[in-house]
């Protein structure tokens, strides 16, 4: 099963590690450092057409990707559990 996350991107639901709210989690210096390191490693994919409201961490075939999306985390979670 796949979860549409915006800009014609979908992620495999079995690969999702977590869905996080950008505003609430980016307050932590640890989260900011994690996202900055992921950006340096080329693991961040921005699929938002605007400011990202959430991010999705996935791992598939041993490779981690972090998708920035314009959708709220609650919207993505509702889609995930349909």
Buried (B, 14 or more C-beta within 10 A) or exposed (E): EEBBBBEEBEBEEEBBEEBBBBEEBBEEEEBEEBBEEBEEEEBBBBBBEEEBBBBBBBEEEEEEBBBBBBBBBEBBEEBBEE
